[in-house]
Amino acid sequence: MAKYFIIGESGSDELWLIDTQSKTAEVISEDGLLNQSIDKARRDKTSIIKGISIAVASDSRSGVDGKMTLTDPNN
């Protein structure tokens, strides 16, 4: 079953469609109702997280480990 995610980076108007089945990422170029809804949510500074357990942003792959610290709340 295919699973898709739409990602938009702060400070950029581009939206990316991530297809986990085909392991591809592409810029969404059409200007449709989805883009209009997302643009409005971005202007309103709305963050929508549905079906995502973790999201990490970094300038490089090697930088992700250094920026992310996980701690066990029970210790």
C-alpha positions as CSV (number, residue, x, y, z in Angstrom):
1,M,0.0,0.0,0.0
2,A,1.4,3.3,-1.0
3,K,1.9,6.0,1.6
4,Y,2.5,9.7,0.7
5,F,3.7,12.6,2.8
6,I,3.6,16.3,1.8
7,I,6.5,18.4,3.3
8,G,6.9,22.1,3.2
9,E,10.0,23.8,4.5
10,S,9.8,27.1,6.5
11,G,10.8,30.0,4.4
12,S,10.1,28.2,1.1
13,D,6.9,28.1,-1.0
14,E,7.8,24.7,-2.4
15,L,5.8,21.6,-1.4
16,W,7.4,18.2,-1.7
17,L,5.4,14.9,-2.3
18,I,7.2,11.9,-0.8
19,D,6.1,8.5,-2.0
20,T,7.4,5.9,0.4
21,Q,6.5,2.9,-1.9
22,S,8.5,4.1,-4.9
23,K,11.0,5.9,-2.6
24,T,10.8,9.2,-4.6
25,A,10.4,12.8,-3.7
26,E,9.2,15.5,-6.1
27,V,8.1,19.1,-6.0
28,I,4.4,19.5,-6.3
29,S,4.0,21.9,-9.2
30,E,0.3,22.2,-9.9
31,D,-1.7,25.0,-8.4
32,G,-4.8,23.3,-7.2
33,L,-7.1,23.2,-4.2
34,L,-4.6,21.3,-2.1
35,N,-1.9,23.9,-2.6
36,Q,-4.4,26.7,-1.8
37,S,-5.4,24.9,1.5
38,I,-1.8,24.3,2.5
39,D,-0.8,27.9,1.6
40,K,-3.6,29.2,3.8
41,A,-2.5,27.0,6.7
42,R,1.1,28.2,6.3
43,R,0.0,31.8,6.4
44,D,-1.9,31.1,9.5
45,K,1.2,29.4,11.0
46,T,-0.6,26.1,11.3
47,S,1.4,22.9,11.8
48,I,-0.4,19.7,10.8
49,I,1.1,16.4,12.0
50,K,-1.1,13.3,11.1
51,G,0.4,9.8,10.9
52,I,3.9,11.0,11.6
53,S,5.7,9.8,14.7
54,I,8.9,11.8,14.1
55,A,10.2,14.5,11.8
56,V,13.7,15.9,11.8
57,A,15.1,18.7,9.7
58,S,18.8,19.2,9.1
59,D,21.1,20.8,6.6
60,S,23.0,17.5,6.1
61,R,22.5,13.8,6.7
62,S,25.5,13.7,9.1
63,G,24.1,16.6,11.0
64,V,20.9,14.7,12.1
65,D,22.7,12.6,14.7
66,G,24.2,15.6,16.3
67,K,21.0,17.6,16.5
68,M,18.8,14.9,17.9
69,T,19.0,13.7,21.5
70,L,16.6,11.1,22.8
71,T,16.2,10.6,26.5
72,D,14.2,8.0,28.4
73,P,11.7,9.9,30.7
74,N,11.8,7.0,33.1
75,N,15.5,7.5,33.9
